[in-house]
């Protein structure tokens, strides 16, 4: 699987992520995740419709735990993280990453995409064009499908 490009893998299935403006209120983000259980992440877009970050279900869970119970959950959190979660009101307040750090391009190697997934602990990454517009998403399940297509290992 060494010379496989992202462009050969990400179109294997429909996207499992939504795109919302980065200024979307958190209550709408909650509604979107609650009403669409198959959604893996929400990709945020800026005013020019470029990828600006993503919110995972885990990010929302930390925020929700703090809202309901006054704590971030089982792991210790830094003061900055607690402050960020406490005062979050818009989608961008919970987002992580950006187009220069978490996105892959169709011409990138699959290895690069997998390296980013491992680095960020993500099972999904946005696939972006040269302007940072979202083309789709690259998921672990897509990579597994490609492996099966190629005959296993």
C-alpha positions as CSV (number, residue, x, y, z in Angstrom):
1,X,0.0,0.0,0.0
2,X,3.0,2.3,-0.1
3,X,2.3,4.3,-3.2
4,X,-1.4,4.8,-2.8
5,X,-2.7,8.4,-3.0
6,X,-5.5,9.8,-0.8
7,X,-7.4,10.4,-4.1
8,X,-7.6,6.7,-4.6
9,X,-9.1,6.1,-1.2
10,X,-11.4,8.9,0.1
11,X,-14.1,8.6,-2.6
12,X,-14.8,4.9,-1.7
13,X,-17.7,6.0,0.5
14,X,-19.9,8.9,1.2
15,X,-18.7,11.5,3.7
16,X,-19.4,10.9,7.4
17,X,-18.9,14.5,8.3
18,X,-20.9,17.7,8.1
19,X,-19.7,21.2,7.3
20,X,-20.9,24.2,9.3
21,X,-19.8,27.8,9.5
22,X,-17.2,28.3,12.3
23,X,-19.5,30.9,13.9
24,X,-22.4,28.4,14.4
25,X,-23.8,28.5,17.9
26,X,-22.9,25.4,20.0
27,X,-26.6,24.6,20.5
28,X,-26.9,24.0,16.7
29,X,-23.7,21.9,16.8
30,X,-25.3,19.8,19.6
31,X,-28.5,19.5,17.5
32,X,-26.6,18.3,14.4
33,X,-24.7,15.6,16.3
34,X,-27.8,14.5,18.2
35,X,-30.0,14.2,15.1
36,X,-27.3,12.5,12.9
37,X,-25.7,9.7,14.9
38,X,-23.6,8.5,11.9
39,X,-21.7,11.8,11.7
40,X,-18.1,11.3,12.9
41,X,-17.1,15.0,13.0
42,X,-18.2,18.4,12.0
43,X,-15.8,20.3,9.7
44,X,-15.9,24.0,10.2
45,X,-15.5,26.5,7.4
46,X,-14.6,30.2,7.5
47,X,-16.3,33.1,5.7
48,X,-14.5,32.1,2.5
49,X,-15.7,28.5,2.8
50,X,-12.2,27.1,3.6
51,X,-11.7,24.5,6.3
52,X,-10.8,26.1,9.6
53,X,-11.1,23.2,12.1
54,X,-13.2,20.3,13.3
55,X,-15.3,19.3,16.2
56,X,-15.4,15.6,17.2
57,X,-18.0,13.9,19.4
58,X,-15.3,13.7,22.1
59,X,-14.8,17.5,22.1
60,X,-18.5,17.9,22.5
61,X,-18.6,15.3,25.3
62,X,-15.9,17.2,27.3
63,X,-17.8,20.4,26.9
64,X,-21.1,18.7,27.9
65,X,-19.6,17.1,30.9
66,X,-18.3,20.4,32.1
67,X,-21.7,22.0,31.5
68,X,-23.6,19.3,33.4
69,X,-21.1,18.3,36.2
70,X,-18.6,21.2,36.5
71,X,-15.7,18.9,35.5
72,X,-14.1,17.8,32.2
73,X,-14.4,14.1,33.1
74,X,-11.9,11.4,34.1
75,X,-8.7,13.1,32.8
76,X,-6.9,16.0,34.3
77,X,-7.4,19.2,32.3
78,X,-5.2,22.3,32.2
79,X,-6.6,25.6,33.3
80,X,-6.6,26.9,29.7
81,X,-8.6,23.9,28.5
82,X,-11.2,24.4,31.3
83,X,-11.5,28.1,30.5
84,X,-11.9,27.4,26.8
85,X,-14.6,24.8,27.5
86,X,-16.3,27.0,30.1
87,X,-16.7,30.1,27.8
88,X,-17.3,28.3,24.5
89,X,-20.3,29.6,22.7
90,X,-19.6,29.0,19.0
91,X,-18.4,26.0,17.1
92,X,-14.9,27.6,16.6
93,X,-14.5,27.7,20.3
94,X,-14.4,23.9,20.5
95,X,-12.6,23.3,17.2
96,X,-9.2,21.8,16.8
97,X,-6.8,22.0,14.0
98,X,-6.8,23.9,10.8
99,X,-6.2,23.5,7.1
100,X,-2.4,23.6,7.5
101,X,-2.3,21.0,10.2
102,X,-5.2,18.5,10.0
103,X,-6.1,18.3,6.4
104,X,-4.8,16.1,3.6
105,X,-4.8,16.8,-0.1
106,X,-5.8,14.3,-2.8
107,X,-2.2,14.1,-4.1
108,X,-0.9,13.2,-0.6
109,X,0.2,9.7,0.0
110,X,-2.0,7.5,2.1
111,X,0.9,7.0,4.5
112,X,0.9,10.8,5.1
113,X,-2.8,10.7,5.9
114,X,-2.4,7.7,8.2
115,X,0.5,9.5,9.9
116,X,-1.7,12.5,10.6
117,X,-4.5,10.3,11.9
118,X,-2.1,8.7,14.3
119,X,-0.5,12.0,15.3
120,X,-3.8,13.6,16.1
121,X,-5.6,10.5,17.4
122,X,-8.3,10.9,14.7
123,X,-10.2,8.3,12.7
124,X,-11.2,10.9,10.1
125,X,-9.5,13.9,8.4
126,X,-10.8,16.4,5.8
127,X,-9.6,16.1,2.3
128,X,-8.9,19.6,1.0
129,X,-8.2,21.2,-2.3
130,X,-5.3,23.7,-2.8
131,X,-7.5,26.6,-1.6
132,X,-8.5,24.8,1.6
133,X,-12.0,23.9,0.4
134,X,-13.4,20.6,1.7
135,X,-13.6,17.9,-1.0
136,X,-14.6,15.0,1.4
137,X,-13.1,13.0,4.2
138,X,-10.6,10.3,4.7
139,X,-11.6,7.7,7.2
140,X,-10.0,4.6,8.7
141,X,-12.9,2.6,7.2
142,X,-12.0,3.9,3.7
143,X,-8.4,2.7,4.3
144,X,-9.6,-0.7,5.4
145,X,-11.8,-1.0,2.3
146,X,-8.8,-0.2,0.1
147,X,-6.8,-2.9,1.8
148,X,-9.5,-5.4,1.2
149,X,-9.8,-4.3,-2.4
150,X,-6.0,-4.9,-2.8
151,X,-6.3,-8.4,-1.4
152,X,-5.6,-8.0,2.3
153,X,-2.1,-7.2,3.6
